[in-house]
Amino acid sequence: MIAVVYDLELIKRFRKGQPSEIVEIGACKVDLQTRKIIDHFQQYISPKRGHISKSTRKFIKMKEEDVEKAVPFDIGIHKFSKWLGEEYFLCSWGKDDRAHFINQSVQNKLSLEWLRNYNDIQKPIGNLLTEEGNNQLGLKNALMMAGIEPTGKAHRGIDDAINTAMLLIKFLDKIELRENHLSPKEIQNHFRKYKRSRFRHKDQTPKEKQHP
């Protein structure tokens, strides 16, 4: 069995209540027996409007050639789910990225059958690294406290996925990865919560600024 450690990057938002959209999926596969990274996945995603703002590109270190390789979300998620294989644990640093997968997939009426065996490894590793049991520990601080030299650049999906995978490998003996499934009820409850958050400030905020 393998663990797939993933990280998402989002478009920068310019107003409260503006929907978040995934702009990069970065992931790597960890062989749980050899404790080595055996494969990588990176895919840039084009927003519905098709334009990725300059501020977003700068934030996630996205080059011009990367913009040209971006694909619509449905194509990107299809490629990612195919790459996952059949048996795996899905791991991320915090639950937010899982929520973004759910929300955007529901919006696009896409299957979430692949989103199974999910584990938030931020909480157990944060508890191990801090005396007070900080389960909201940031990735950068976790790497420093664990004595792991970060790879690549921060806020770049593939690099953050690799760094998170290095934490998983280091603490693999001390945490338990669990099998689970995403229920239809959880999907609906999650999406209702997202819609309330999205539209609560709709009439109280200015229109999105246009950036080159």
N, CA and C atoms as a LAMMPS dump frame, in Angstrom:
ITEM: TIMESTEP
0
ITEM: NUMBER OF ATOMS
636
ITEM: BOX BOUNDS ff ff ff
-5.0000000000000000e+02 5.0000000000000000e+02
-5.0000000000000000e+02 5.0000000000000000e+02
-5.0000000000000000e+02 5.0000000000000000e+02
ITEM: ATOMS id mol type element x y z
1 1 1 N 0.854 -1.2 0
2 1 2 C 0 0 0
3 1 3 C 0.885 1.243 0
4 2 1 N 0.369 2.302 -0.59
5 2 2 C 1.111 3.558 -0.658
6 2 3 C 0.329 4.667 0.054
7 3 1 N 1.043 5.721 0.357
8 3 2 C 0.405 6.943 0.832
9 3 3 C 0.595 8.002 -0.239
10 4 1 N -0.459 8.682 -0.59
11 4 2 C -0.387 9.798 -1.534
12 4 3 C -0.514 11.087 -0.729
13 5 1 N 0.558 11.855 -0.714
14 5 2 C 0.563 13.118 0.015
15 5 3 C 0.361 14.24 -0.998
16 6 1 N -0.663 15.074 -0.774
17 6 2 C -0.973 16.1 -1.765
18 6 3 C -1.068 17.484 -1.134
19 7 1 N -0.927 18.489 -1.984
20 7 2 C -1.078 19.876 -1.557
21 7 3 C -1.721 20.658 -2.698
22 8 1 N -2.63 21.558 -2.355
23 8 2 C -3.305 22.385 -3.355
24 8 3 C -2.898 23.838 -3.201
25 9 1 N -2.815 24.534 -4.319
26 9 2 C -2.666 25.987 -4.302
27 9 3 C -3.913 26.586 -4.941
28 10 1 N -4.32 27.764 -4.455
29 10 2 C -5.567 28.386 -4.891
30 10 3 C -5.309 29.747 -5.518
31 11 1 N -6.275 30.191 -6.335
32 11 2 C -6.175 31.541 -6.874
33 11 3 C -6.281 32.539 -5.72
34 12 1 N -5.594 33.653 -5.83
35 12 2 C -5.681 34.683 -4.803
36 12 3 C -7.028 35.384 -4.912
37 13 1 N -7.675 35.589 -3.769
38 13 2 C -8.992 36.224 -3.753
39 13 3 C -8.855 37.704 -3.412
40 14 1 N -9.754 38.51 -3.977
41 14 2 C -9.685 39.952 -3.804
42 14 3 C -10.861 40.522 -3.015
43 15 1 N -11.808 39.66 -2.634
44 15 2 C -12.928 40.136 -1.825
45 15 3 C -13.432 39.004 -0.941
46 16 1 N -13.974 39.369 0.203
47 16 2 C -14.496 38.392 1.137
48 16 3 C -15.707 37.692 0.524
49 17 1 N -15.757 36.387 0.644
50 17 2 C -16.865 35.638 0.088
51 17 3 C -16.638 35.166 -1.334
52 18 1 N -15.548 35.618 -1.963
53 18 2 C -15.246 35.175 -3.331
54 18 3 C -14.863 33.701 -3.297
55 19 1 N -15.392 32.875 -4.199
56 19 2 C -15.077 31.448 -4.185
57 19 3 C -13.593 31.188 -4.4
58 20 1 N -13.085 30.174 -3.72
59 20 2 C -11.713 29.726 -3.946
60 20 3 C -11.712 28.733 -5.093
61 21 1 N -10.711 28.814 -5.938
62 21 2 C -10.564 27.838 -7.017
63 21 3 C -9.157 27.258 -6.988
64 22 1 N -9.083 25.971 -7.201
65 22 2 C -7.789 25.282 -7.217
66 22 3 C -7.03 25.669 -8.478
67 23 1 N -5.759 26.021 -8.31
68 23 2 C -4.943 26.388 -9.463
69 23 3 C -3.746 25.441 -9.639
70 24 1 N -3.458 24.647 -8.616
71 24 2 C -2.394 23.647 -8.742
72 24 3 C -2.663 22.461 -7.84
73 25 1 N -2.445 21.265 -8.365
74 25 2 C -2.45 20.033 -7.577
75 25 3 C -1.033 19.482 -7.599
76 26 1 N -0.439 19.357 -6.428
77 26 2 C 0.881 18.737 -6.316
78 26 3 C 0.771 17.521 -5.421
79 27 1 N 1.407 16.426 -5.783
80 27 2 C 1.292 15.208 -4.983
81 27 3 C 2.492 14.302 -5.207
82 28 1 N 2.717 13.416 -4.256
83 28 2 C 3.752 12.392 -4.425
84 28 3 C 3.302 11.106 -3.747
85 29 1 N 3.811 10.005 -4.238
86 29 2 C 3.493 8.692 -3.679
87 29 3 C 4.638 8.224 -2.784
88 30 1 N 4.28 7.726 -1.609
89 30 2 C 5.26 7.197 -0.661
90 30 3 C 5.022 5.7 -0.504
91 31 1 N 6.038 4.908 -0.771
92 31 2 C 5.964 3.471 -0.532
93 31 3 C 6.098 3.256 0.976
94 32 1 N 5.076 2.702 1.597
95 32 2 C 5.07 2.586 3.051
96 32 3 C 5.998 1.498 3.571
97 33 1 N 6.469 0.633 2.702
98 33 2 C 7.427 -0.392 3.132
99 33 3 C 8.865 0.127 3.043
100 34 1 N 9.204 0.7 1.915
101 34 2 C 10.575 1.211 1.75
102 34 3 C 10.746 2.609 2.327
103 35 1 N 9.607 3.295 2.582
104 35 2 C 9.614 4.663 3.117
105 35 3 C 10.371 5.627 2.198
106 36 1 N 10.071 5.485 0.928
107 36 2 C 10.679 6.355 -0.065
108 36 3 C 9.605 6.936 -0.978
109 37 1 N 9.874 8.141 -1.476
110 37 2 C 8.99 8.751 -2.472
111 37 3 C 9.264 8.082 -3.809
112 38 1 N 8.212 7.541 -4.429
113 38 2 C 8.413 6.751 -5.644
114 38 3 C 7.814 7.387 -6.897
115 39 1 N 7.026 8.447 -6.732
116 39 2 C 6.426 9.083 -7.914
117 39 3 C 5.923 10.475 -7.538
118 40 1 N 5.775 11.331 -8.56
119 40 2 C 5.308 12.7 -8.362
120 40 3 C 4.17 13.015 -9.333
121 41 1 N 3.338 13.976 -8.941
122 41 2 C 2.272 14.467 -9.818
123 41 3 C 2.157 15.98 -9.631
124 42 1 N 2.109 16.69 -10.749
125 42 2 C 1.861 18.127 -10.686
126 42 3 C 0.991 18.526 -11.866
127 43 1 N -0.077 19.271 -11.572
128 43 2 C -0.966 19.742 -12.625
129 43 3 C -1.49 21.121 -12.275
130 44 1 N -1.305 22.069 -13.196
131 44 2 C -1.887 23.4 -13.03
132 44 3 C -3.308 23.387 -13.586
133 45 1 N -4.182 24.103 -12.891
134 45 2 C -5.601 24.141 -13.232
135 45 3 C -5.996 25.555 -13.639
136 46 1 N -6.694 25.677 -14.751
137 46 2 C -7.169 26.998 -15.181
138 46 3 C -8.517 27.3 -14.53
139 47 1 N -8.706 28.496 -13.977
140 47 2 C -9.989 28.872 -13.36
141 47 3 C -11.098 28.924 -14.399
142 48 1 N -12.344 29.01 -13.934
143 48 2 C -13.483 29.053 -14.848
144 48 3 C -13.38 30.209 -15.825
145 49 1 N -12.905 31.349 -15.338
146 49 2 C -12.772 32.512 -16.212
147 49 3 C -11.581 32.389 -17.167
148 50 1 N -10.742 31.405 -16.925
149 50 2 C -9.629 31.151 -17.826
150 50 3 C -8.397 31.987 -17.569
151 51 1 N -8.51 33.012 -16.721
152 51 2 C -7.382 33.909 -16.482
153 51 3 C -6.792 33.667 -15.102
154 52 1 N -5.484 33.49 -15.04
155 52 2 C -4.77 33.357 -13.775
156 52 3 C -4.039 34.668 -13.526
157 53 1 N -4.442 35.384 -12.494
158 53 2 C -3.908 36.721 -12.257
159 53 3 C -2.402 36.7 -11.995
160 54 1 N -1.802 37.837 -12.251
161 54 2 C -0.356 37.989 -12.044
162 54 3 C 0.013 37.749 -10.586
163 55 1 N -0.827 38.216 -9.66
164 55 2 C -0.539 38.042 -8.235
165 55 3 C -0.567 36.564 -7.844
166 56 1 N -1.489 35.796 -8.422
167 56 2 C -1.535 34.353 -8.152
168 56 3 C -0.31 33.667 -8.721
169 57 1 N 0.049 34.012 -9.962
170 57 2 C 1.218 33.388 -10.597
171 57 3 C 2.485 33.666 -9.796
172 58 1 N 2.61 34.876 -9.307
173 58 2 C 3.793 35.243 -8.526
174 58 3 C 3.819 34.49 -7.201
175 59 1 N 2.667 34.371 -6.563
176 59 2 C 2.584 33.737 -5.25
177 59 3 C 2.976 32.264 -5.301
178 60 1 N 2.549 31.553 -6.35
179 60 2 C 2.846 30.118 -6.431
180 60 3 C 4.024 29.807 -7.36
181 61 1 N 4.752 30.863 -7.742
182 61 2 C 5.952 30.71 -8.589
183 61 3 C 5.616 30.033 -9.921
184 62 1 N 4.568 30.491 -10.545
185 62 2 C 4.08 29.905 -11.797
186 62 3 C 4.674 30.652 -12.988
187 63 1 N 5.307 29.918 -13.879
188 63 2 C 5.952 30.515 -15.046
189 63 3 C 4.976 30.579 -16.223
190 64 1 N 5.381 31.307 -17.267
191 64 2 C 4.523 31.469 -18.441
192 64 3 C 4.225 30.127 -19.096
193 65 1 N 5.232 29.256 -19.151
194 65 2 C 5.011 27.94 -19.754
195 65 3 C 4.067 27.086 -18.912
196 66 1 N 4.021 27.358 -17.605
197 66 2 C 3.086 26.647 -16.732
198 66 3 C 1.642 27.05 -17.032
199 67 1 N 1.445 28.335 -17.328
200 67 2 C 0.106 28.836 -17.664
201 67 3 C -0.424 28.104 -18.89
202 68 1 N 0.455 27.885 -19.852
203 68 2 C 0.057 27.21 -21.087
204 68 3 C -0.308 25.746 -20.861
205 69 1 N 0.221 25.156 -19.794
206 69 2 C -0.041 23.75 -19.503
207 69 3 C -1.28 23.55 -18.624
208 70 1 N -1.857 24.637 -18.129
209 70 2 C -3.024 24.535 -17.248
210 70 3 C -4.221 23.961 -17.999
211 71 1 N -4.995 23.144 -17.297
212 71 2 C -6.171 22.499 -17.9
213 71 3 C -7.395 22.792 -17.031
214 72 1 N -8.612 22.653 -17.576
215 72 2 C -9.822 22.814 -16.76
216 72 3 C -9.848 21.827 -15.599
217 73 1 N -10.584 22.175 -14.557
218 73 2 C -10.598 21.36 -13.342
219 73 3 C -11.021 19.923 -13.607
220 74 1 N -12.046 19.716 -14.439
221 74 2 C -12.525 18.344 -14.656
222 74 3 C -11.454 17.466 -15.301
223 75 1 N -10.67 18.039 -16.193
224 75 2 C -9.586 17.271 -16.823
225 75 3 C -8.474 17.012 -15.81
226 76 1 N -8.135 18.035 -15.034
227 76 2 C -7.076 17.888 -14.042
228 76 3 C -7.409 16.85 -12.986
229 77 1 N -8.652 16.845 -12.517
230 77 2 C -9.039 15.897 -11.469
231 77 3 C -9.134 14.479 -12.041
232 78 1 N -9.487 14.364 -13.307
233 78 2 C -9.504 13.051 -13.95
234 78 3 C -8.082 12.487 -14.036
235 79 1 N -7.13 13.318 -14.421
236 79 2 C -5.737 12.878 -14.499
237 79 3 C -5.214 12.479 -13.117
238 80 1 N -5.577 13.28 -12.112
239 80 2 C -5.115 12.999 -10.754
240 80 3 C -5.697 11.687 -10.232
241 81 1 N -6.998 11.479 -10.408
242 81 2 C -7.631 10.262 -9.899
243 81 3 C -7.106 9.019 -10.607
244 82 1 N -6.771 9.139 -11.884
245 82 2 C -6.181 8.013 -12.616
246 82 3 C -4.783 7.699 -12.082
247 83 1 N -4.034 8.741 -11.786
248 83 2 C -2.664 8.592 -11.281
249 83 3 C -2.653 7.934 -9.903
250 84 1 N -3.709 8.131 -9.115
251 84 2 C -3.754 7.588 -7.757
252 84 3 C -3.618 6.071 -7.726
253 85 1 N -4.218 5.381 -8.693
254 85 2 C -4.212 3.927 -8.674
255 85 3 C -5.418 3.382 -7.924
256 86 1 N -5.281 2.179 -7.359
257 86 2 C -6.418 1.51 -6.732
258 86 3 C -6.381 1.538 -5.21
259 87 1 N -5.21 1.317 -4.609
260 87 2 C -5.116 1.228 -3.155
261 87 3 C -4.141 2.278 -2.638
262 88 1 N -4.631 3.129 -1.739
263 88 2 C -3.799 4.211 -1.241
264 88 3 C -4.446 4.859 -0.023
265 89 1 N -3.621 5.527 0.761
266 89 2 C -4.078 6.471 1.765
267 89 3 C -3.856 7.863 1.187
268 90 1 N -4.814 8.751 1.364
269 90 2 C -4.658 10.144 0.946
270 90 3 C -4.293 10.967 2.174
271 91 1 N -3.223 11.741 2.085
272 91 2 C -2.76 12.515 3.231
273 91 3 C -2.515 13.965 2.843
274 92 1 N -2.847 14.872 3.758
275 92 2 C -2.548 16.286 3.531
276 92 3 C -2.236 16.949 4.863
277 93 1 N -1.642 18.145 4.79
278 93 2 C -1.31 18.902 5.987
279 93 3 C -2.487 19.833 6.302
280 94 1 N -3.409 19.363 7.128
281 94 2 C -4.63 20.102 7.422
282 94 3 C -5.768 19.67 6.517
283 95 1 N -7.006 19.973 6.937
284 95 2 C -8.201 19.5 6.234
285 95 3 C -8.697 20.436 5.138
286 96 1 N -8.132 21.627 5.036
287 96 2 C -8.662 22.609 4.087
288 96 3 C -8.614 22.119 2.642
289 97 1 N -7.516 21.461 2.267
290 97 2 C -7.384 21.017 0.871
291 97 3 C -8.413 19.944 0.527
292 98 1 N -8.747 19.118 1.482
293 98 2 C -9.812 18.128 1.267
294 98 3 C -11.139 18.843 1.013
295 99 1 N -11.402 19.894 1.79
296 99 2 C -12.639 20.662 1.621
297 99 3 C -12.71 21.292 0.239
298 100 1 N -11.588 21.807 -0.263
299 100 2 C -11.581 22.414 -1.594
300 100 3 C -11.845 21.37 -2.678
301 101 1 N -11.299 20.175 -2.521
302 101 2 C -11.583 19.096 -3.464
303 101 3 C -13.083 18.797 -3.49
304 102 1 N -13.69 18.694 -2.312
305 102 2 C -15.117 18.377 -2.224
306 102 3 C -15.951 19.472 -2.875
307 103 1 N -15.71 20.713 -2.472
308 103 2 C -16.525 21.824 -2.964
309 103 3 C -16.454 21.985 -4.47
310 104 1 N -15.235 21.962 -5.011
311 104 2 C -15.102 22.205 -6.441
312 104 3 C -15.596 21.018 -7.264
313 105 1 N -15.445 19.815 -6.746
314 105 2 C -15.95 18.635 -7.453
315 105 3 C -17.473 18.634 -7.482
316 106 1 N -18.104 19.011 -6.368
317 106 2 C -19.562 19.08 -6.322
318 106 3 C -20.074 20.148 -7.282
319 107 1 N -19.409 21.3 -7.301
320 107 2 C -19.804 22.364 -8.228
321 107 3 C -19.771 21.891 -9.677
322 108 1 N -18.783 21.067 -9.99
323 108 2 C -18.61 20.586 -11.359
324 108 3 C -19.287 19.245 -11.611
325 109 1 N -20.04 18.765 -10.602
326 109 2 C -20.793 17.509 -10.722
327 109 3 C -19.884 16.339 -11.083
328 110 1 N -18.759 16.255 -10.365
329 110 2 C -17.778 15.204 -10.602
330 110 3 C -17.797 14.194 -9.458
331 111 1 N -17.48 12.959 -9.774
332 111 2 C -17.451 11.897 -8.77
333 111 3 C -16.337 12.139 -7.754
334 112 1 N -16.634 11.787 -6.5
335 112 2 C -15.635 11.873 -5.434
336 112 3 C -15.305 10.488 -4.882
337 113 1 N -15.554 9.479 -5.683
338 113 2 C -15.299 8.103 -5.242
339 113 3 C -13.831 7.891 -4.878
340 114 1 N -12.943 8.607 -5.543
341 114 2 C -11.509 8.456 -5.311
342 114 3 C -11.063 9.069 -3.979
343 115 1 N -11.881 9.966 -3.377
344 115 2 C -11.478 10.659 -2.152
345 115 3 C -11.783 9.764 -0.952
346 116 1 N -10.933 8.782 -0.743
347 116 2 C -11.143 7.814 0.336
348 116 3 C -9.828 7.596 1.113
349 117 1 N -9.967 6.967 2.262
350 117 2 C -8.811 6.698 3.134
351 117 3 C -8.031 7.98 3.413
352 118 1 N -8.799 9.053 3.703
353 118 2 C -8.16 10.352 3.921
354 118 3 C -7.626 10.477 5.349
355 119 1 N -6.424 11.063 5.468
356 119 2 C -5.816 11.299 6.771
357 119 3 C -5.205 12.694 6.813
358 120 1 N -5.624 13.457 7.816
359 120 2 C -5.019 14.757 8.077
360 120 3 C -3.822 14.502 8.989
361 121 1 N -2.609 14.627 8.456
362 121 2 C -1.426 14.295 9.266
363 121 3 C -0.89 15.505 10.039
364 122 1 N -1.482 16.661 9.827
365 122 2 C -1.052 17.834 10.601
366 122 3 C -1.306 17.63 12.099
367 123 1 N -2.465 17.122 12.431
368 123 2 C -2.847 16.977 13.835
369 123 3 C -1.938 16.011 14.599
370 124 1 N -1.759 14.756 14.146
371 124 2 C -0.916 13.843 14.925
372 124 3 C 0.551 14.25 14.966
373 125 1 N 1.076 14.798 13.863
374 125 2 C 2.484 15.2 13.856
375 125 3 C 2.686 16.453 14.705
376 126 1 N 1.734 17.375 14.661
377 126 2 C 1.802 18.551 15.515
378 126 3 C 1.795 18.178 16.987
379 127 1 N 1.008 17.172 17.341
380 127 2 C 0.969 16.7 18.727
381 127 3 C 2.301 16.096 19.16
382 128 1 N 2.983 15.462 18.218
383 128 2 C 4.281 14.846 18.527
384 128 3 C 5.405 15.879 18.643
385 129 1 N 5.296 16.948 17.877
386 129 2 C 6.389 17.922 17.813
387 129 3 C 6.342 18.98 18.911
388 130 1 N 5.185 19.212 19.497
389 130 2 C 5.06 20.281 20.482
390 130 3 C 4.561 19.746 21.813
391 131 1 N 5.069 20.305 22.883
392 131 2 C 4.687 19.865 24.219
393 131 3 C 3.216 20.127 24.498
394 132 1 N 2.719 21.255 23.95
395 132 2 C 1.321 21.603 24.2
396 132 3 C 0.367 20.924 23.219
397 133 1 N 0.925 20.12 22.306
398 133 2 C 0.077 19.405 21.352
399 133 3 C -0.569 20.325 20.341
400 134 1 N 0.247 21.114 19.633
401 134 2 C -0.267 22.082 18.658
402 134 3 C -0.668 21.378 17.374
403 135 1 N -1.986 21.154 17.185
404 135 2 C -2.43 20.451 15.975
405 135 3 C -2.714 21.412 14.831
406 136 1 N -2.345 22.701 14.988
407 136 2 C -2.46 23.681 13.909
408 136 3 C -1.082 24.177 13.483
409 137 1 N -0.069 23.399 13.753
410 137 2 C 1.308 23.773 13.447
411 137 3 C 1.495 23.942 11.942
412 138 1 N 2.112 25.069 11.545
413 138 2 C 2.368 25.318 10.131
414 138 3 C 3.428 24.385 9.576
415 139 1 N 3.372 24.147 8.271
416 139 2 C 4.3 23.213 7.638
417 139 3 C 5.756 23.652 7.81
418 140 1 N 6.021 24.936 7.609
419 140 2 C 7.388 25.448 7.722
420 140 3 C 7.959 25.205 9.113
421 141 1 N 7.184 25.512 10.141
422 141 2 C 7.644 25.31 11.514
423 141 3 C 7.782 23.829 11.843
424 142 1 N 6.886 23.013 11.305
425 142 2 C 6.964 21.567 11.551
426 142 3 C 8.251 20.993 10.974
427 143 1 N 8.614 21.422 9.771
428 143 2 C 9.855 20.949 9.155
429 143 3 C 11.065 21.364 9.989
430 144 1 N 11.065 22.602 10.448
431 144 2 C 12.179 23.1 11.251
432 144 3 C 12.296 22.311 12.56
433 145 1 N 11.175 22.093 13.225
434 145 2 C 11.189 21.388 14.501
435 145 3 C 11.564 19.92 14.333
436 146 1 N 11.263 19.362 13.167
437 146 2 C 11.59 17.958 12.905
438 146 3 C 13.007 17.787 12.365
439 147 1 N 13.698 18.906 12.116
440 147 2 C 15.062 18.836 11.604
441 147 3 C 15.142 18.433 10.15
442 148 1 N 14.113 18.792 9.368
443 148 2 C 14.075 18.457 7.944
444 148 3 C 14.326 19.715 7.12
445 149 1 N 15.297 19.658 6.236
446 149 2 C 15.591 20.781 5.352
447 149 3 C 14.528 20.853 4.255
448 150 1 N 13.817 21.978 4.15
449 150 2 C 12.754 22.073 3.139
450 150 3 C 13.273 21.936 1.715
451 151 1 N 12.461 21.331 0.872
452 151 2 C 12.763 21.186 -0.552
453 151 3 C 11.997 22.23 -1.344
454 152 1 N 12.657 22.841 -2.342
455 152 2 C 11.965 23.74 -3.259
456 152 3 C 11.523 25.039 -2.617
457 153 1 N 10.351 25.528 -3.065
458 153 2 C 9.843 26.83 -2.643
459 153 3 C 8.495 26.676 -1.943
460 154 1 N 8.299 27.506 -0.921
461 154 2 C 7.016 27.487 -0.207
462 154 3 C 5.901 27.978 -1.128
463 155 1 N 4.676 27.535 -0.88
464 155 2 C 3.497 27.905 -1.666
465 155 3 C 3.623 27.445 -3.121
466 156 1 N 4.279 26.338 -3.325
467 156 2 C 4.306 25.66 -4.62
468 156 3 C 3.832 24.245 -4.323
469 157 1 N 2.711 23.858 -4.936
470 157 2 C 2.042 22.626 -4.556
471 157 3 C 2.925 21.399 -4.517
472 158 1 N 3.701 21.177 -5.551
473 158 2 C 4.522 19.973 -5.62
474 158 3 C 5.598 19.976 -4.551
475 159 1 N 6.189 21.14 -4.275
476 159 2 C 7.236 21.219 -3.254
477 159 3 C 6.655 21.024 -1.856
478 160 1 N 5.498 21.634 -1.592
479 160 2 C 4.868 21.456 -0.283
480 160 3 C 4.428 20.008 -0.076
481 161 1 N 4.012 19.349 -1.149
482 161 2 C 3.631 17.936 -1.047
483 161 3 C 4.841 17.076 -0.681
484 162 1 N 5.973 17.346 -1.316
485 162 2 C 7.199 16.59 -1.024
486 162 3 C 7.642 16.823 0.418
487 163 1 N 7.6 18.073 0.865
488 163 2 C 8.008 18.371 2.235
489 163 3 C 7.078 17.71 3.252
490 164 1 N 5.783 17.699 2.959
491 164 2 C 4.83 17.026 3.839
492 164 3 C 5.096 15.522 3.859
493 165 1 N 5.46 14.974 2.703
494 165 2 C 5.771 13.545 2.622
495 165 3 C 6.996 13.194 3.47
496 166 1 N 7.966 14.108 3.524
497 166 2 C 9.154 13.861 4.343
498 166 3 C 8.791 13.811 5.832
499 167 1 N 7.833 14.63 6.245
500 167 2 C 7.352 14.562 7.62
501 167 3 C 6.638 13.239 7.887
502 168 1 N 5.819 12.814 6.934
503 168 2 C 5.118 11.532 7.085
504 168 3 C 6.114 10.393 7.248
505 169 1 N 7.123 10.38 6.396
506 169 2 C 8.134 9.317 6.452
507 169 3 C 8.839 9.308 7.805
508 170 1 N 9.18 10.48 8.31
509 170 2 C 9.908 10.572 9.583
510 170 3 C 9.083 10.052 10.758
511 171 1 N 7.77 10.309 10.725
512 171 2 C 6.931 9.952 11.874
513 171 3 C 5.999 8.774 11.591
514 172 1 N 6.289 8.024 10.556
515 172 2 C 5.399 6.943 10.125
516 172 3 C 5.155 5.911 11.219
517 173 1 N 6.171 5.637 12.034
518 173 2 C 6.019 4.639 13.092
519 173 3 C 5.134 5.117 14.236
520 174 1 N 4.903 6.429 14.314
521 174 2 C 4.213 6.989 15.472
522 174 3 C 2.792 7.464 15.17
523 175 1 N 2.384 7.357 13.922
524 175 2 C 1.013 7.747 13.577
525 175 3 C 0.313 6.587 12.867
526 176 1 N -0.995 6.587 12.933
527 176 2 C -1.797 5.52 12.314
528 176 3 C -2.593 6.089 11.146
529 177 1 N -2.428 5.484 9.981
530 177 2 C -3.207 5.874 8.813
531 177 3 C -4.466 5.021 8.773
532 178 1 N -5.616 5.665 8.622
533 178 2 C -6.891 4.965 8.714
534 178 3 C -7.605 4.88 7.369
535 179 1 N -8.338 3.795 7.197
536 179 2 C -9.178 3.634 6.021
537 179 3 C -10.557 4.242 6.311
538 180 1 N -11.128 4.925 5.319
539 180 2 C -12.441 5.539 5.503
540 180 3 C -13.025 5.888 4.139
541 181 1 N -14.275 6.279 4.134
542 181 2 C -14.948 6.683 2.898
543 181 3 C -15.709 7.987 3.126
544 182 1 N -15.856 8.747 2.082
545 182 2 C -16.594 10.009 2.132
546 182 3 C -18.069 9.709 1.865
547 183 1 N -18.917 9.982 2.849
548 183 2 C -20.336 9.658 2.704
549 183 3 C -21.072 10.754 1.935
550 184 1 N -22.177 10.393 1.234
551 184 2 C -22.994 11.403 0.534
552 184 3 C -23.498 12.493 1.479
553 185 1 N -23.838 12.115 2.716
554 185 2 C -24.335 13.092 3.685
555 185 3 C -23.258 14.114 4.021
556 186 1 N -22.031 13.652 4.189
557 186 2 C -20.929 14.565 4.494
558 186 3 C -20.681 15.522 3.336
559 187 1 N -20.775 15.028 2.116
560 187 2 C -20.591 15.883 0.938
561 187 3 C -21.632 16.993 0.927
562 188 1 N -22.909 16.644 1.159
563 188 2 C -23.971 17.631 1.144
564 188 3 C -23.821 18.657 2.265
565 189 1 N -23.505 18.19 3.467
566 189 2 C -23.323 19.1 4.596
567 189 3 C -22.165 20.05 4.355
568 190 1 N -21.108 19.537 3.782
569 190 2 C -19.933 20.343 3.52
570 190 3 C -20.245 21.41 2.481
571 191 1 N -20.984 21.035 1.445
572 191 2 C -21.281 21.983 0.374
573 191 3 C -22.259 23.061 0.847
574 192 1 N -23.212 22.705 1.705
575 192 2 C -24.129 23.708 2.265
576 192 3 C -23.355 24.747 3.071
577 193 1 N -22.395 24.278 3.844
578 193 2 C -21.573 25.179 4.647
579 193 3 C -20.765 26.109 3.738
580 194 1 N -20.26 25.553 2.647
581 194 2 C -19.492 26.348 1.681
582 194 3 C -20.37 27.431 1.047
583 195 1 N -21.595 27.077 0.664
584 195 2 C -22.489 28.034 0.014
585 195 3 C -22.851 29.184 0.953
586 196 1 N -23.093 28.867 2.226
587 196 2 C -23.404 29.921 3.192
588 196 3 C -22.228 30.876 3.332
589 197 1 N -21.02 30.33 3.397
590 197 2 C -19.818 31.159 3.521
591 197 3 C -19.599 31.992 2.279
592 198 1 N -19.874 31.417 1.111
593 198 2 C -19.618 32.097 -0.16
594 198 3 C -20.537 33.291 -0.368
595 199 1 N -21.824 33.127 -0.052
596 199 2 C -22.8 34.15 -0.418
597 199 3 C -23.175 35.097 0.721
598 200 1 N -22.66 34.863 1.91
599 200 2 C -23.013 35.703 3.043
600 200 3 C -22.646 37.163 2.814
601 201 1 N -21.526 37.414 2.13
602 201 2 C -21.038 38.778 1.94
603 201 3 C -21.226 39.266 0.498
604 202 1 N -22.066 38.593 -0.217
605 202 2 C -22.194 38.879 -1.646
606 202 3 C -22.56 40.335 -1.921
607 203 1 N -23.478 40.886 -1.166
608 203 2 C -23.946 42.249 -1.429
609 203 3 C -23.232 43.302 -0.588
610 204 1 N -22.197 42.876 0.163
611 204 2 C -21.539 43.813 1.056
612 204 3 C -20.105 44.108 0.629
613 205 1 N -19.675 43.536 -0.492
614 205 2 C -18.282 43.66 -0.886
615 205 3 C -18.173 44.207 -2.291
616 206 1 N -17.083 44.894 -2.608
617 206 2 C -16.903 45.433 -3.952
618 206 3 C -16.612 44.345 -4.963
619 207 1 N -16.762 44.687 -6.224
620 207 2 C -16.472 43.73 -7.276
621 207 3 C -14.984 43.42 -7.293
622 208 1 N -14.661 42.234 -7.83
623 208 2 C -13.267 41.822 -7.914
624 208 3 C -12.47 42.772 -8.778
625 209 1 N -11.298 43.118 -8.3
626 209 2 C -10.419 43.979 -9.071
627 209 3 C -9.861 43.224 -10.259
628 210 1 N -9.619 43.918 -11.317
629 210 2 C -9.052 43.3 -12.5
630 210 3 C -7.539 43.461 -12.471
631 211 1 N -6.832 42.351 -12.564
632 211 2 C -5.38 42.382 -12.551
633 211 3 C -4.863 41.852 -13.882
634 212 1 N -3.798 42.393 -14.359
635 212 2 C -3.234 41.906 -15.621
636 212 3 C -2.629 40.531 -15.473
